[in-house]
Amino acid sequence: MRNALARFRERRQGGGGGTHYRSASCPPLRPWQVRARRFRTVGWFGRGGLDPDEVQEFLDRVATDLNSLYDDLAASRDETIRVKAALRQWQSRQSRTANVSERY
């Protein structure tokens, strides 16, 4: 039963601890992907395109924000793991105490 539950959780999380319910065709955006993104400059029919420096500045800002969010998410996951482990230990101690009390 535990193995089935573990497999279910792994499938639901996308295998590697990623976000839930995300299709394989739309993986989470990473900061390096935003920084590496380049836009074509458009200059046809007398019209200019976007200012590449402004676009790059914006992409850097988005990447920094994403990086911060991913760091916060990792810290939150670490804290969740720590709290769950502490809860399991507490429950085990309570269970042992209850079992000893029942004997006497």
C-alpha positions as CSV (number, residue, x, y, z in Angstrom):
1,M,0.0,0.0,0.0
2,R,2.8,2.4,0.9
3,N,4.5,1.7,-2.5
4,A,1.3,2.5,-4.4
5,L,0.9,5.8,-2.4
6,A,4.5,6.7,-3.1
7,R,4.0,6.1,-6.9
8,F,0.8,8.1,-6.9
9,R,2.5,11.1,-5.2
10,E,5.5,10.8,-7.6
11,R,3.2,10.8,-10.6
12,R,1.2,13.7,-9.2
13,Q,4.3,15.7,-8.6
14,G,5.7,15.0,-12.0
15,G,8.4,12.7,-10.8
16,G,11.1,15.1,-9.7
17,G,9.3,17.2,-7.1
18,G,8.1,19.8,-9.6
19,T,4.8,21.6,-9.4
20,H,1.6,19.7,-9.4
21,Y,-0.6,19.0,-12.5
22,R,1.7,20.4,-15.1
23,S,1.8,18.7,-18.5
24,A,5.2,17.6,-19.9
25,S,4.7,20.0,-22.8
26,C,4.6,23.0,-20.5
27,P,7.5,22.6,-18.0
28,P,8.0,25.3,-15.4
29,L,9.9,28.3,-16.5
30,R,13.4,28.6,-15.1
31,P,15.4,31.9,-14.5
32,W,18.1,30.8,-17.0
33,Q,15.4,30.3,-19.7
34,V,14.1,33.9,-19.2
35,R,17.6,35.3,-19.3
36,A,18.5,33.4,-22.5
37,R,15.3,34.4,-24.3
38,R,16.0,36.8,-27.2
39,F,13.5,38.7,-29.3
40,R,13.7,39.5,-33.0
41,T,14.0,43.2,-33.8
42,V,11.4,44.3,-36.2
43,G,12.0,47.1,-38.6
44,W,9.7,46.9,-41.6
45,F,7.4,49.5,-43.3
46,G,9.0,52.4,-41.4
47,R,8.2,50.9,-38.0
48,G,10.7,49.9,-35.4
49,G,10.5,47.0,-33.0
50,L,11.0,46.8,-29.2
51,D,14.1,48.3,-27.7
52,P,16.3,45.3,-27.1
53,D,17.9,46.9,-24.0
54,E,14.5,47.4,-22.4
55,V,13.4,43.9,-23.2
56,Q,16.7,42.5,-21.8
57,E,16.4,44.6,-18.6
58,F,12.8,43.4,-18.1
59,L,13.8,39.7,-18.7
60,D,16.6,40.1,-16.2
61,R,14.1,41.5,-13.7
62,V,11.7,38.6,-14.3
63,A,14.5,36.1,-14.0
64,T,15.6,37.6,-10.6
65,D,12.0,37.4,-9.4
66,L,11.6,33.8,-10.6
67,N,14.9,32.9,-8.9
68,S,13.7,34.4,-5.6
69,L,10.4,32.6,-5.9
70,Y,12.1,29.3,-6.5
71,D,14.3,29.9,-3.5
72,D,11.3,30.6,-1.3
73,L,9.5,27.6,-2.6
74,A,12.5,25.3,-1.9
75,A,12.8,26.8,1.6
76,S,9.0,26.2,2.1
77,R,9.4,22.6,1.0
78,D,12.3,22.0,3.3
79,E,10.3,23.5,6.2
80,T,7.4,21.2,5.3
81,I,9.6,18.2,5.4
82,R,11.1,19.2,8.7
83,V,7.6,19.8,10.3
84,K,6.3,16.5,9.0
85,A,9.3,14.6,10.4
86,A,8.8,16.3,13.8
87,L,5.1,15.4,13.7
88,R,5.9,11.8,12.9
89,Q,8.4,11.6,15.8
90,W,5.9,13.2,18.2
91,Q,3.1,10.8,17.1
92,S,5.5,7.9,17.6
93,R,6.3,9.0,21.1
94,Q,2.6,9.5,21.9
95,S,1.8,6.1,20.5
96,R,4.5,4.4,22.7
97,T,3.3,6.3,25.7
98,A,-0.3,5.3,25.1
99,N,0.8,1.6,24.7
100,V,2.8,1.6,27.9
101,S,-0.2,3.2,29.8
102,E,-2.6,0.6,28.5
103,R,-0.4,-2.2,29.9
104,Y,-0.4,-0.9,33.5
